[in-house]
Amino acid sequence: MVVTLIIVCEVAFWVLLAAGLVLRYPARKPRLGAAVLLCEPLLEVVLLVVTAIDLRNGAEGDWKHGLAAVYIGFTAAYGHYMVKWADGHFAHRFAGGPPPVKPPKYGMARAVHEWKMCARSVLGAVIALALLQGAVWYVGDAGRSESLTQWQHKMLFVIGISVVIAAGYTIWPRKPKAHPGEPRDPAGARPAGRGTAGH
């Protein structure tokens, strides 16, 4: 049941997102659209409650409950970012808003972007770790919660990988490729006045 509910929550997230944005822009009902978008966090609350009830009824803390904790954590961390991204595209398409700003591709600007994404991933993993630990305490039996502990190890791995990726973009910043025959300065930038790809 928990896995089915996770799938339902994921589908419902995108359905509510699409419905809220359609109401907000093409239908020109911003208040109703905002109300629909505000229902998004309720999905995680429902999943959390159902997972807790399942554990309370004696279910073993297995991979399904771990997956639920991870889903809740990363949805909480990335949900607002995804809504904002979709809202920007809808506003541009249906309300004459400015074109959505694309993430930078090169240099320290890209590194800063990667650290922001890293922060979201770390936040999602930390929330998942806290929920997993709460589930471990709730079960109160190491033998019945081993799978939850394994999920915690995975979240620590996610945190480590996220930091390594962001650090890589900081230590070795990406540089635009020069066109054949086009000189580059020592820093790897194109000559002034020509612009830089991706900005």
N, C-alpha and C positions, 0 to 999 in steps of 0.2 A: 504493500500500500504506500509506503514511504517513497519508493522510486516512482510510482505512478503519480504521486502528488508533486514530486519535483518536476516531472515532465509537464504536468498541468500548470504549475507555477511559471515555468519558463515560457510556455505558449501564452499564458494569460498576461505575462509581462509585456510581450510584444503586441498582443491584441489591445491591451489597455493603452500602450504607448501610441499605437497607430490611431486608435479611436480618439484619444485625447488631442492629438495633433490635428486630426481632421476636423474635429469640433472647433478647435482653437483658430484654425486658419481658413480652410475652404468654406466651412459652415459659418465662420465669423461669430462663434459663441465662445469667447475666451474664458469666461467664468466657468462654464460647464466643462470646457476642455481642461481647465486647470483642476477642477474637482475630480475629473476622471484620472488625471495624472497623479493626484495626491493619494489615490487608492493603491498605487504601486506598492508602498511599504507594507500594506496589509497582507500581501501574498506571503512575505517572509514571516510575518507574525503567525499566520495560519499554519505554515509549514513547521515553525518552531513548536507551536502548541501540539500539533498532531504527533510530532516526533517525541515530545516529552510524554504524551499520553501513552504512546506505544511502549516506551521504556518503562513507564510506571506499571503497565499491565504485564510486565515480566519478560518483555522481548530482550533477547541478547543484544548488547551494543555492538552490532556488526557494521559492515562496510556501508550499508544503506543509511544508517544514522550518521556515520561519518561524512558521507557524501552530502547529506542534508545540511550538516553544519558548514561544510565548505561552500555549498551553494549559497547559503544565507550570508556568509561572510563576504564572498566576492560580489554578490549582488548588492549588498550594502555599500561596498567600497566603490563599485563601478556604476551602480544604477544611476546616480545623478549625472555622472559624466556621459553616459549613453543617452539619457534624456536630453541633456543640453546639446549634444552633438546632433541628435535627430531634430530638435527644435530649431537649431540654426539652419539646417537644410530646408525644413518646411517653411520657415520664415522667408528664406531667400526665394523659394519656388512659388509660394502662394501669397506673400504679403509684401513683396518688393524689398525685402531686407538685404543687407550686404551679403556678398558671397562668403560662405564659411571659410574661416582661416585654416589653411592646411598646416599640419605640423612642420616645423623646420626640418630640412634634410641634412644640413651641414653645420660644422663648427660647434662652438659652445652652446649655441641656441638649441641644437639637437640634443646635446648632452643634458641641458636643463629640462627639456621635454622628457627625456628618458628617466631622469630622476623623479619627475612628477608621476610618471607611470609606475615607477618603482615604488613610490610612496603609496599609491593606490593598491598595488599588489601586496605590499607589506601590511597595509591596513586590513585588507581582506583576509590575509593569512592569520593575523593576530586575532581578529574577531573569530575566525574559525577555531583557532587554538583555544580561545577562552570558552567557546561553546562546547568543544570536544572535552575540555577538562571538566566543565560542569556536568557533562554527560557521564564521564568516568566516575566522578564523585557520586552522581545520582544512582548509578548502577551499583557502586560499592563493592564490586567483585572484580579483581584483576583478571580472573579467568574469563569473565563474560564481557570484558571491555578491551581485550587485546587489540581488536581491530580499530577501535577508536584511538588507541595509542599509536598505532601504525600510521593513521591519518595525521596525527600530530607530527610525526617524523617527516611526512611528506610536506607539510606546511613549512617546517623549518628549511627543507630543501628548496621550496619555492622562494622563501625569503632570501636565501643565499644566492640563488640563480639571478633573482631580480637585481640584487645589489651588484653582482659581478657584471651583468649586462650594462647597467647604468655607469659603473666605474669604467668599463671598457670604452664607452663613448666619450668619457671625460679624459681618459689617458691617451686614447688614440682617436681624436675627433675625425669624423668623416669630412672629406674634402671633395669639391666638385671636380669632375674630370675635365681636363682641357681638351678643346677641339684640336685636331691635327694641325700643327704649325702655329698654334696659338701659344705665346710665351706665358709662363707663370711666374709669379713672384716667389720669393723663398718661403713664404707662409702658405703657398698653395692656392692663393686667391687669384681670380682673373684680373686683368688690367682694369683700372678704374674706368667707369663710363659704360662698361659692357654689361653690368649686372651679374647676378649669380643665380644659377638655376635653382628652382625650388623656393625662391623668396618672392 
